[in-house]
Amino acid sequence: EFGEKEVNDLFGTFGEITSTFVKQKTFASEIKSFGFVNYKNHENAVAACSGLNGSEVEGNEIYCARAQSKSEREQHLRKQKDLRRRDMYSLYNGRNLYIKHIDDNMSEEELREVFGEFGTITSAKISVDENGNRKGFGFVCFETKEQARAAVD
């Protein structure tokens, strides 16, 4: 177990620690540890994060960063989500086609065959609801925008 003593030993090499808190929680049947370390000097905390973030302890990678308030974390996560959304949009923009009125008996492989004559398909998906029932539409994504345009024309 990696407790407060081990955390103090590891993080103490970067400077004087004023307080330490370590907790273990179970997430999806896996035990995860997390904690907080307060240093007397801000520079020591910065050095600890630089020196330990991404390092490995007992087979686990350490994530080390300045503690954030809940609102700071939420704002950071929103920004990350927006960046991922923009990346996905730019990646698939003009290449991903929405296909409606798909026959209930058509397979995703058949969907690939029908549209495959227009170019290389990177993915084909027929949408289903939470019960596995088909919704009558799907998506076909081509390797290039030109191939997608050819399929539409």
Salt bridges, closest charged atoms under 4 A:
ASP9 OD2 - LYS5 NZ 2.77
GLU16 OE1 - LYS40 NZ 3.99
GLU30 OE2 - LYS32 NZ 3.70
GLU72 OE2 - ARG66 NH2 2.98
ASP82 OD1 - ARG85 NH1 2.98
GLU108 OE2 - LYS125 NZ 3.84
GLU146 OE2 - ARG149 NH1 3.98
